[in-house]
């Protein structure tokens, strides 16, 4: 092994490892992935996880590389093969949580805590509130019913010292093996309980609302060292070159964690899965290269949404669905209702922990004291639901001013929810504690105990605990209420319902994109950028297809209307008793999903009624949507009759013969789908930051929400070989495959591959043009159709030109005499046309109708 490098990647390629796609499969793909032009492979988590896991985020052992993937020998073999082909490895790590597996013995630290209680050597690993009820025991909500009904399924195994419940196994406290079952259960350090009790009674921190994932206190130095030891060793030994940090918002102190991680890795390239909302900025104090790139996704996608058309599409949606304001009729109202539901129901246990802590603090200090628990509870809920971002960062100087202002606005709104002004003072306490302030209003976090808290260590610890838990709860609330609820209740334009997105304002113009690009180049030039991930609800190409509907909302309305009510809404199937013949919101969502996934208009996939394998993919996606929305059915309170009707509707409607008009519409919109797909891809690959390509997205890639988007990777090296077998595209670039290249005309998949390889190989050959030492300069078109062009120049060497809202462009007469002034210097070579392609002089205005005569996008290079 050679020494690891701290140099930023030029581009990464994400592989979703699982038992059906282990290290050996990834190793076989290395030659092809190296030929694409990426510099690093990006691996999903590689440490030991729950057996059979298809994602790896349910870690059970931080000391071992996952055996189902090939173990450490398999990872080392992959690294060696990658290194031999010039590639490094970036690995996903999961510091926030571990799994509560069926046989808990798979998680040794948790097993010992359950066996030995607070005296366990691992007691500080997990965020357990031992004083949170249950007689000092940890609640395990794992039973299928109440304990009285499930006791018959419990079996004690004295020889092994364990308690068995179906396939679950739990340790027994020493000396309790021979007790009668009722006494034995009472004597344990844990309390087995009905799974529904987790909502209100849970006393350990979990990942969002998933009780099978228990929070890890990685802020403790010994826990950090134990949970990161194997990964850090592999970095030192040159196996791993960089890291992706999963869910840093779940940590008590993200900035402190990243500082420790950066020091331990020697400053290796690290990006964090931080989802920024609106104008929110990544905290400047964080020791990382930037985010994983959902903020870039938002700015790219927004370019391809027509603001006027999106507004008209909403009008058609409102007429079709007739939703209540807080059930999809108004974005802000929908978010607010979902937040109230989640904070009051799903996160009730987390809120109660905060209430207990606030009550202890209030009882110690007479000035903010005398707050009833109900008032503290209401104050917490009202402040939390008004936070516009995932979480505040108490004690982080780089965010202090912004977070104080944000919490101040939230507190002002929260006070209005109280009828008695004096009782609203509970909001003041919550506000101060969330900011990490002491009893006198000064900062209470960091440093040694002093006058800020009267030297009371218990009070200081409680205040620090409240600030951290408040932020963690806020993060879970935002994720569950917005991403996992409101996005599914507001399906106006599904392409806008994406992580980091804003369905209420789905469109962004060129100026917003350029401002973002310039800021990223200045502040975070090595940040990650993405279009598709293992967590996106729809892949980039699906979103690109759906976004075209914002340019033709009337056509979409007419297509639905032309198929008739039975086809659109389901013939004779009462999806909800008392709600008429169908659920129109589900209909709207399902038809749009089918259009997004439907057979590509370029003919590269078989059209079969009309989706080919779409039945097996659209139906699970729609079912997940209605469960997440929680309006008619849910994961925890399923309505079987309703779900069966939804499934039948998808089979006979969007995935049945009646859906032929969708294919016809796709054929009409094919040129504009093409423009969106290629435009988004080229922006992603050439804008500031390090592009991360999800497996398979070098070609056209249609995938819906997980598990659809986590299917084992499949590659087409023969397509790249055929492309490379044509005319030279410049340097080590691919062939054109079109008239100038001498090959057969490319379909959309081939065009996307050609574009992707040209950009990736250019980035690899000329990293200085795209890195921190480079520059980003907007280039503006001149003429009546200028708003349809997005162009920028990287370091005076690479010019990207993209068409946006191409359907509207055609409807208004095309480019006319709109032109683009080529940057100085030259000549500028068309990197997508091969060496036989044209060259253009610098400094001159070139008509866009000429510049983009062969493709809706252009990539030009000045050597």
N, C-alpha and C positions, 0 to 999 in steps of 0.2 A: 504494500500500500504506500502511495505517496502521501506527503503531508497534506492535510486538508487546507482548503483555500477559504479566506474570508471575503474574497471578491464577490460582488453581487452577480447573480445569474444574468444572462442576457434574455433568457426565456425558460420557463419551466413547463413540464408536462405531467399532469396529475393522473396517477394510476390508483384506482380503487381496489386495493388488495382485499382478498377474501379467500376462503378455502378453495373456491372454484377458479381463483386467479391468484396463485401464490407467487413467491419470489421467482421460482423457476420459469413461470409463464412470463413474468416481467422481464426476466433475463433474455428470453427468446425474442422479445420485442425490441431489445436495445438497438440492434443495427438499424432497424427501420426508424426508430425514434431519433437516433443520432442523425440519420440522413435527412430528417425533416428540418433540422437546424436548431433544435433546442439545446440549451447548455446543461440543464439539470432535469432529472426525474424527480417528481414530487409524489411521495408515497403517503398514503393514508396511514393511520397509526400502526406501528409494527410490534408493540409490546403485547404480552399475553392478555387475551381478552376472553369473554364468555365463549365457550365452545360453539362453533357454527356461526358466530357473528359475521355479518356481511359488511360491517363498517369499521369495527375495531375501536370505537369510542367508549366501549364498556370494558375498560381495563380492569384486570383482576390481579396482575402481578407486574410490578415495575422492574423487577430484576431479570426478567427473561424476555427474549425475543420470541414472538408467537410461534409455537410449534406447528400449528396448522398451516402456517405460511412457509415453513421450511426451517424455522429456528435461526439462531445466529449464523450457523454455517451457510444457510440459504441467503441470508441478507448479505453476508460477506462475499459470497459468489456473485450476487447481483452487483454489488459495489465494484468488484474487480472487473467484471465485464463492462459495466458502465464506464469505468475509468479508462479501460482499454480503447473505448470508442469516444473518449473526450468528454464524457458526461459525469457530473457530480450527482449527489443525492440530497434532496431536501425531505425532511420527515416531519409528519404531523405529530405533535405531542398534546397530551390531555392532562393539564395540571389541576383542573377544577374538581374532578370527581372520579370515583371508582364504581365498579358494579357491585350490586348485592346479588350475587349469582344464586342459582338454584341450590347446588351444594355450596354453602357459604365457605366451606373449607378451601375453595379455590382462591378466595381472598384471605390470605393468612392474617394480615393486620386486623381485618374486621372480625374474623373468626376468634382471635384472641380477645378482642374487646368484648364480644358477646359472652365469652367464657369467663373473663376475669373482671369485667366492669371497669370502673374508673381507675382501678389500680393497675390495669394492663399497661405494658410498656408502649402500647400503641394508642393509648387513650387520647393523646393529643393529636393523633392523625385526623380524627373526624370531628366535624363541627356538630357535636351533640350537646343539647341543653339538658343535662342530667336533672336539673331542678324543674324542668318543664312538665310536671305531672308524672303519673305512672309510677309513683313511689320510688323515684330514682332509677328507673329502668328505661331502656331504649325501646321505643315502640317499633315493632316489625309488622307492618300491615301486609301480611302475606297470605292470610287465610281467605278461602273462597266464600266463607259465610261467618256468622258469629261463632265465637269460641265454643259455645254450648252445643252448636250443631256440628262443628268440625272436630270436636274432641275425639270422636270415634275414629278419625283418620290419623290421629297422633299415635306414634309408637316409640317407646323408649327402648334403646339398645344399650343396656348397661355395659356390655363387654367393650363396646367401642366408645362409650361415654357420649352418645349422641341422641338427639331427638329427631325423629323422621316424620315428615308430613308430605305424603306423595313422593315427588322427586326431590323435595327440599330436605336439607340436613342441617341441623343446628347443634352447637356444642352444649354440653351440660356443665353447669358450675360444679366444681369439685365437691364431692360428698353428698350430692343430691340424687345420685343415680337410682337409689332404692326407695325414694319417697313415692307415696301415692301420687298419681298424675296431677290432681288439683294442687297439692302442696308442691310438687316438683315445678309446675309452671310458675307458681308464685315465687319460688326461690331463685329463679334465673335473673340475670342482669338484663334481660330483654323481656318484653311482653308481646307474645304473639296475638295478632288482632286481625279482624276483618279488614280487607283491603280498603273499604270505603272510609274507615276511620282516619286514613292518611290526610284527608282534606282538612280536618279540624284538630287532630290529635298528634300529628307527627312532631317529634322533638329532635330531628336531625335535619340539617340542611341538605337539600337534594338539588339535582339539575332540573331547573324549571319546575314542572309538576310530576316528574318521573321518579317515583319512590324507589325504583330499582337502581338508581344512581345516587350514591351518597357523597356529599361534599367533602373534599379533602382540604385540610388546613395547611396549604402549601406555604403560607406566610411564616410558619414555624421553621427555623433553619434546619433542624434535624429531619423534618418531614421533607423539605425541599431536597436535601442531600440524598435521602433514601429513595425518593420517587424519581430523581433525575440521574442517579448514579450511572445506570447502564447507558443511557443516551449520551451523557457527558463522556463516558469512557469511549464510546464508539466515535464521538467527535474527535477526541484526542488521538485515536488510532487511525483516523483518516477514512472511516467508513461513511460517516455522515458529514455533510458540508454546511447545511443550513436547516432552519426550523420554521415550522408554521405552528403558532400557538392557538389552540382551540379555546374559544369562549373566555377571553381574559376578563370580561365583565362579571364573571362569576366569582372572581377572586376578591379577597378582602382588601388587598392593596396591589392593584395591577402595576403601578409604577415601581413599587418596591420589588415586586417579583421580577419584572423585566430588568431592573438594574442588577439584581443578583444573577439572573440568567445570563445577561450580557457579559458580566465579569467571569462567570464560570465557563462560558464558551469561547472566551477570547474575542468577543465581538463578531461572531459568525452572523451571516445574513439571517435575519429573523423577521417574519411578518406576523401580525396578530389578527385574529378574526374579530376585529372591532367594527361594528356596523354603525356608521355615522348617519345621523338623521338631519335632513334639511341643511342648514348652514353650519352644523356642528363641525368642529375641528378636532383632529386627533391631538390629545394632550402633548404639548411640546417636550415634556419632561421624559416621555417614554423612551427607553433605550431599545429601539427597534428600527427597522428600515421603513415601516409603515404598516398599512392594513393589508388584508388579503384581497381587497379590491372591489367590494360591493359598491363603494362610492363611485368608482369608475364605471361600473355596470349601469348605475342610475344615470350618469351623465351621457353615456353612449345611447342607451335606450331612449332617453328623452328626446334626442335629436330626431328620431324617426316617428314621433307622434305629432300629428297635426293638432294644434290647440283648438282651432275652430271646429274641426271635425270631431275631436274628442267631446266637445261640448254638445254637438248635435247627436252624437252617439249616446250620450247620457240621456238626452231627451227621448230618444227611441227606447232605450232601456227602461226609463221611467214609465213610458206608456205601455210597454210590454209586460213589465213585472209589477208595476204599481206598488212599490215597497213603502213601508213606513220609514220615516226619516232615520230612525235609529236601527233599522234592519236593512240597510243598504240604500236608503233614499238620499242620505246625506253622509259624506265621508266622515266629517268631524263628529257628527252625532253617532254614527255607527261605531267609531273608535271609542267614544266616551262610554257608550253603553257596554261594549265588550270589556272595557277596562273595569267598570264597576262590577260586572259579573265575575271576572277573574279574581279581582282583589277580595271580593266578598265570599266567593265560593272556593275556587281552586287553590288560592293562596291564603286561605283563612288561618292555617297553622302558622305560616310565616308571619302574618300580621299579629297574631296573638303573642308570638315570641317578642316582637317589638313592643307590644303593649306592656308585657311584663317588665321588660327592661326600662321603658319610660316610666312606669309606675314606681319602680325602685328608685330611680333618679329623683323623681318628683317627691317621694317620701323623705328623702334626705335633706332637701333644701326647701325651706318654707316659702321662699320668694316665688319659685315656679310651681309650688306644690298645690295640694288639694284638687287634683284632676281625677275625676272619676274614670274608671277603665273604659266606659262607653264613650266618653268624650275623647280620650286618647285614641281609641279605635277609630272613631269617626274622623278625627283629625288626620290620622295616618292615611286612611283610605282616600280622603279628599285631596291631600297633598300628592299622594302617589299617582292618582289617575290624571293629574294635571301636568305631569312631567312630560315634555315633548321629546325627550331623548331616552336612551336606555337607562342611564344612571348618572348621578353626579359623582365627583371624585373629591371627597372631603380631604383636606390636607394637601392637595396637589396644587402647588403655587401657580403652575401654568394654566390652570383652569379656575382659579379662585374667584376672579371677578365675574366670569361668565356664569359659573354655577351659583354664586350668591344671587345674581340677578334672576336666574331661572327659578331658583327655589323661592325667592321673594315673590315672584309673580304667582307661582303655584300656591303659596301660602295665602296671598291676598284673595285668590279665588276660593280657597278652602274655607276661609272665614265666613264667606257668604252662605255656607251650608248650615251654619248654626243660627238658631233663632235668638238665643240669648248671647249678647256680645261678650259677657264675662266668661261664658263657657268656651267661647271661641279662642280664649287664651291658650287652650290646649294646642292649638295650631302653632302658637309662638314657640312652645317647648319643642314640638316636633321639628319645626323649621331650624331652630338653633342646634338641636341634636344632629339633624341630618347634615348640617354644615360642619359638624365637629367642634362646636363651640362649647366652652366651659360655662360654669354657672354665672360668671361675671361678663360673659359675652366675648371673651378672648378665646383663641384657639386652644383646644384641649388635647389635640392629637400631636404626638411626637414629643421628644424630649423627656426630661425627668419630671416627676410630680412636683408641682410648685403652687404658687398662689392662685393660678388659674382654676384649680379645683380644690384649694384648701389643703393640699397634700393628702387628700383622701384617695388612696390607691384603688379601693373598690369602686368609688364613684368614677374615677378616671377610666378604669377598665370598662365599666358599664357604658360610659359615653363613647369610647372607642368602638366597643362592640355594636352599639346602636348605629353609629355612622356607617360601619361596614355592612351590617345586616340590612339596613335601610337601602343602601346602594344595590346590594345583591338582590333584594326583593324587587326593587324598581326594575332591574334588568329582566328578571323573570316575568314581571307583569307586562312590560312592553313587548317582549317576545311573544308571550301567549295571547295577549289581547290584540296586537296588531298583526304580526306575521301569521299566527295560527288561528285567528278568529275573524277579525275584521276583513282581512284579505279575501276570505271565503264568503263574506256577507256582502261584498261590494264588487261583483264581477263585471263591472261595466266594460272595462278593457283589460282582459286578463294579462296582457303583456306588462301592464303597469303594476300588477299585484306580485311584486318580486321583492326579495330581501333588500332592504335599504331604499325601496321605492316609495313613491307617494301617489297612490291612485287618485287622490283628490286633485292633484296637479301633475298629471303624467307627462306633460310636454316641457321640454327645455330647449331653448334656442341656441344658435351658434355662439353668442356672446357668453352665455353661461358655461358652455363647454370650453371655450378658449380661456376664460378666467380660471376654471378648474385646472386645465392643463398647465397654465403658467404657474399657478400656485404649487401644484405637485412638483413641477420641475425645480422650483425654487426651494421648497421646504422638505419634500420627501421624494427625491428623484429615483430611489430604489424601491419604492412601495410596490406592492403587488397590484395587478389589475386582472379582472376576470370578466367573462361573459356567461360561462356555464360552470357550475360546480356540482358536487354531490348533494348540495342542499338547495339549489335553485328549484323553484316549483315548476318551471318550464325551461327547457334549454334555449339558448340564444336564437336558434333558427326557428323554433316554435314561436318565440316572442316576435321575431322579425315578421313572420307571416301574419300574426294577429295584429301587429301594429299597423299594417296596411289598412285595416278596417277603419282606422281613425281618419283616413283620407277618403273613404267612400261609405260613410255611415248610412246613407240612403239606400245604397245597393244592399248592404247587410240587412237592413229592415225589409227590403223588397224580397230578398231570398227567403227569409223566414216566413214572410207573409205568403209568398207564392207556393210554399209547400203545404199549406193548409194547416188548420189547427190540430188535426189528429197526428200528422207527421211531426209537427214541431213540439207539441205538448204531450203526445202519447195517447193512443187511441184506447179509450175506455178504461184506462188504469187510474184509479183514484189514488194519487200519490199521498194524499193526506185527507182523511175523513173530514168533511166539512169545508174543504178548500177548493172545491170544484174539480174539474177533470184532470188538473195537473198542477204542478208547482212551477210557475213560470220562471222563478229565479234559477231553478235547477235546469230548466230547458235552455235558458239563455247561456248559462255556464257550459252545459254539455255540448251545445252546438258550436260554441266558440272553441272549446277544447278540441272537438273533432276537426274543425277547420285548421287549427294550429298544428295538429299532429298529422293531418291528412296527407295522402299521397302527394309527393312533391310535384308541382306543376311541370317540372322539366322532364317528367317521365322516368326518373331514375329509380322509382319504386313501383311495384305492381299495384295498380288500382283494383281493389276488390271490395266493393260494396260499402264505402269507397276506400276503406282504410287497410285492407290486407289483414294484418294482425292487430288492428286497432281495437277490436272488441275486447280482447284480453288486456288492453292497456287503458283505454278510455274509461271503461266501467270502474276499475279500481280507483282511478284518479278522481272520478266524479263522486264515488262513494266516500273517499277520504275527504273531499271538499265538504260534503253535507255533514259529515261527522264533526269536522273541525268547526264548521259554522255553528253547530249546536242549536239550530233553530227548530228542527223537526226530528232530529236524532243526534246521537253523540256517541263517543267511544264508551262512556260509562253508563249511559242510559239508552241503549240502542232500541230503535223502533224497527223490528224485523219486517213488518208488513210494508212500511214505507221504503225501506232499503231494497226489498225485493222488487217493488214497483219501479224504483229508480233504475235498478239494474236492467229490468225488462225494457224500460223506456230507452235506455242507451242502446240496447241490442237492436231494437226495432226501428229506432229513430236515427240518431247521429251515426250509428254504425250499421245501418240497414240500407236496403235498396232505395228508400225514400231520400237518402242523403245525396243523391246524384247531383243536385244543384250546387252542393259544396264544391265538388270537383270542377263543375263548370265555372264557378266563381274563381276558383284557384287558377284555372287556365287563363281567364281574363286578366287576372292580376299577376300572372307569372313574371312579367318584366319588372314589376315593382317589388315583388317578393325577392327577386334576384338582387335588385338594388339595395334593399335593406340587409339581406344576408351578407353580401359582399362588403357593403359600406360599414356595417358594424364590425366585421372581422378585421378590415384594414385599419380602422380607427384603433381598435384594441391592440393591434400588433405594432403600431408605430407611434402611439401617444406616449407621453412620459410614464415611467414606471416599468415594472418587469411583468410582461404578460404571462399568465398561467393558462395553458390550454387543457381543458378537460378531455379525458380519453375519448378519441373518436371525432373530436370537433374540428380536426383538420379537413374533414369532409363534411357534407351536410349531415346534421345530427339532430334528430327529433326525439326528444325524451320529455316525459312528464315527471311529476313529483315522485320522490322515492316511494317504493323501491324501484320504479321504472328506470330512474336515472342511475341506478347502482348495479345494473346488470354487468356481468364480466365483460371486460374490454375485448373488442374485436378490431383487427387492423387489416389494412389493404395495401401491403407493400408493393403488390404488383401494379397498382395504379400509379404509385410514385415512380416505380421503375419505368413504366410506359411513358410517363411524363418526362422523365429525365432522358429517355431514349430519343426524344425529338430534338429540335433545334436548341442550341445553347441559349439560356435566358440571361446570361451575363454572370461572370464570376463562376460561382458554383451553383447558380440558380437553376430553376426548372425550365422546361420548354414551354413555349406559348401554347402549342397544340391547336392553334387557329390558323387562319390564312397566312399570316406572316411567318409562322413557325413551321409550316409545311405539314402539320399533323391534322387529324380529324378535329372538327369543332368539338369543344368541350361542353359537357353538360354542367349544371350548376355545381355539382360535387367536384367535378374536375376543375372548374374555375376557382372554387374556394381553395382547393388543394394547391393550385398553382400560385395563387395569391399568398397563401399561408407560408409556403416554402420559400417564396421569394423574400418575404419580409423577415422570416426567421433566419434565413441564411445571411441576409444583409446585416441583421443585428449581431449575429455571431462573428461575421467578418469585420465589422466596424463598430465595436461596442462603444468607442469613444463618441460616436455620433449620437448615441441614444442614452448615455449614462449621465452621471452627475456633472461631468465637465461640459456637457453639451448644452444646447439651448432649445427653446420652443418659441416659435414665432408664428402668430396667426397670419394667414394670407387671405385677403378679402377679394372676392369677386366684384366686378363692376358691371352694372347693367340691371335691367328690369327683373331678372330672375336670380339676383345675387343671393337671396335668402335660401335658395335651394342648393347652395354649394358650401361645404365645410372643407377648408384647406389649411394646412399648416406646414411649416418647414422645420426640420430638425437640424440644428447646427449648420445651416446653410448648405446642407448636402443632400437631404432627403425631403422630397415634397410629396405630401399625401393630399389627394383630392377625392372627395366623396360627394355623391349626390344624395340629397335628403328630400323626402316628400316628393318622390318622382312622379307619382300619379297626379298630384296637383300641378306639378311642373308641366306634364303633358296636357292637362286640361286647360292650362293658361297659355298654350301655344309653344311650349318648349323654351330653349335657351335664348332664342332670338339673337340679339347682338351682345349678350352677356359674355364677358371675358375675364380671364385671370392673368394678372401680370406675373410672369415667371420670376422667381427670385434672381438676384444678380449672379453673374458667373455663367458657367455653362461650358459646353452644351449639356442639356438635361436629357438623359436617356430614359426611355420607357422601360422600367424594370420588369413589366409584365408582358413585354412583347419580344424578348430575346434580343440578341445582338443584331439581328436583322431588322429590328424595330426602328422607329423614327428617333431623331434627336431634335431638341428644340432649343433655340437660343435663349439665354438669360436676359432678364430685364425687359422683355417685350410682352405685350398683351396678346394672349392666344384665346380665340373664341372657345368657349366651353363645349359647343357643339362639335368642334374639331378635336379638342383635347380629350373628350370622352366619347368619341365616335364609336369605339369598339366595345366599351365597357362603361358601366355607371361609376366606376372608380378608376383612379390612376395612381401609380406609384412611380415617381421619377427620381433619378439619382444623378448627382453631379460628382463624377469621379475626380 
